[in-house]
Amino acid sequence: MNTKTQKAISNFRGGLNCAQAVVTAFADDMHFDNSLAVGLACGFGGGMGRLQKTCGAVTGAIMIMGIHICKMHTDNKERKEKTYALVQDFNRRFRAIHGSSDCIDLLKCDLKTVEGQQYIKDNNLHEVVCEKCIADSIKILKDIMP
């Protein structure tokens, strides 16, 4: 397991959500404020506020792609096009591994219910599913970012 993945998993186990874990893993290397990263990504866990839409590890990765590309290009049109292309490549790769990028499909329970949250605990899904999504997101980022 590489250093970024270790940091992200440690942060996740320490109470950060999946999006925060991915974003904070890159904070030092990309020279942005860790506190800002935690705040920015706060609402994206659980597929965006437990709505179970796009996985937080994926949305965290999308934030990193945006920061990375914006540091490389000054023209906003070019930034958007390059970022969108990276996002599409990332999504294709993530879905090839997991079959979906939606939290509901990955966890197969309703996070908004007490029963769903208990199901996560009983089946150790934070470790079995979420940590794998975090690790895979970081690996894909490292593979695709220029």
C-alpha positions in Angstrom: 0.0 0.0 0.0 1.5 3.4 -1.0 1.8 6.4 1.3 -1.2 8.3 0.0 -3.4 5.2 0.3 -2.1 4.6 3.9 -2.8 8.2 4.8 -6.3 8.1 3.3 -7.2 4.9 5.0 -5.8 6.1 8.3 -7.8 9.4 7.9 -11.0 7.4 7.0 -10.6 5.1 10.1 -10.0 8.3 12.1 -13.4 9.6 11.3 -13.1 11.4 7.9 -15.6 10.4 5.3 -14.5 8.8 2.0 -14.3 12.0 0.0 -12.3 13.8 2.8 -9.9 10.8 3.0 -9.1 11.0 -0.7 -8.7 14.8 -0.8 -6.5 15.0 2.3 -4.2 12.3 1.0 -3.1 14.8 -1.7 -3.1 18.0 0.4 0.6 18.1 1.1 1.8 17.2 -2.4 -0.6 19.6 -4.0 0.1 22.4 -1.6 -3.4 23.2 -0.4 -4.7 23.6 3.1 -5.7 20.4 4.8 -8.4 22.1 6.9 -9.9 23.6 3.7 -9.8 20.2 2.1 -11.7 18.6 5.1 -14.3 21.3 4.9 -14.7 21.3 1.2 -15.2 17.5 1.0 -17.4 17.2 4.2 -20.7 17.0 2.4 -19.6 14.5 -0.2 -19.4 11.4 2.0 -22.0 8.7 1.7 -22.6 9.5 -1.9 -23.2 13.2 -1.2 -24.7 13.6 2.3 -25.8 10.0 2.5 -27.9 10.4 -0.6 -25.9 7.5 -2.0 -25.3 9.1 -5.4 -21.7 9.2 -6.6 -19.3 7.5 -4.2 -17.4 10.0 -2.0 -14.1 8.4 -3.0 -15.0 9.3 -6.6 -16.1 12.8 -5.8 -13.0 13.3 -3.7 -10.9 12.2 -6.7 -12.8 14.6 -9.0 -11.9 17.4 -6.7 -8.2 16.4 -6.9 -8.3 16.2 -10.7 -9.7 19.7 -10.8 -7.1 21.1 -8.5 -4.3 19.3 -10.4 -5.5 20.5 -13.8 -6.1 24.1 -12.7 -2.5 24.3 -11.5 -1.3 23.3 -15.0 -3.6 25.5 -17.2 -4.6 29.1 -16.9 -7.4 29.2 -19.5 -10.6 28.1 -17.9 -12.0 26.5 -21.1 -8.9 24.4 -21.4 -9.1 23.6 -17.6 -12.7 22.4 -18.0 -12.0 20.3 -21.1 -8.9 18.6 -19.6 -10.7 18.0 -16.3 -13.8 16.6 -17.9 -11.7 14.2 -20.0 -9.9 13.0 -16.8 -13.1 12.6 -15.0 -14.5 10.5 -17.8 -11.4 8.3 -17.9 -11.4 8.0 -14.1 -15.1 7.0 -14.0 -14.6 4.4 -16.8 -11.7 2.8 -14.8 -13.5 2.9 -11.5 -16.7 1.4 -12.9 -14.6 -1.4 -14.6 -13.3 -2.4 -11.1 -16.5 -1.9 -9.1 -19.4 -2.2 -11.6 -20.7 1.2 -10.5 -19.6 4.5 -9.1 -22.9 5.0 -7.1 -22.7 4.5 -3.4 -26.1 2.7 -3.3 -24.9 0.1 -5.7 -21.6 -0.4 -3.9 -23.0 -0.8 -0.4 -26.4 -2.3 -1.2 -28.2 -0.7 1.7 -29.8 2.5 2.7 -27.4 4.7 4.7 -30.2 7.0 5.7 -31.7 4.4 8.0 -30.6 3.0 11.3 -31.0 -0.5 9.8 -28.7 0.4 6.8 -26.1 1.9 9.1 -26.2 -1.3 11.3 -25.9 -3.4 8.1 -22.7 -1.5 7.3 -21.3 -2.2 10.7 -22.4 -5.9 10.8 -20.9 -6.6 7.4 -17.7 -4.5 7.9 -18.5 -2.6 4.7 -16.4 0.4 5.6 -13.4 -1.8 5.4 -14.6 -4.3 2.7 -16.1 -1.7 0.3 -15.3 1.9 1.3 -11.6 1.4 1.9 -11.2 -0.5 -1.3 -13.0 2.4 -3.2 -10.7 4.9 -1.5 -7.6 2.8 -2.4 -8.7 2.3 -6.0 -9.5 6.0 -6.4 -6.0 6.9 -5.3 -4.4 4.3 -7.6 -6.5 5.5 -10.6 -5.6 9.1 -9.9 -1.9 8.2 -9.8 -2.2 6.4 -13.1 -4.1 9.0 -15.0 -2.9 12.4 -13.8 -0.3 13.9 -16.1 
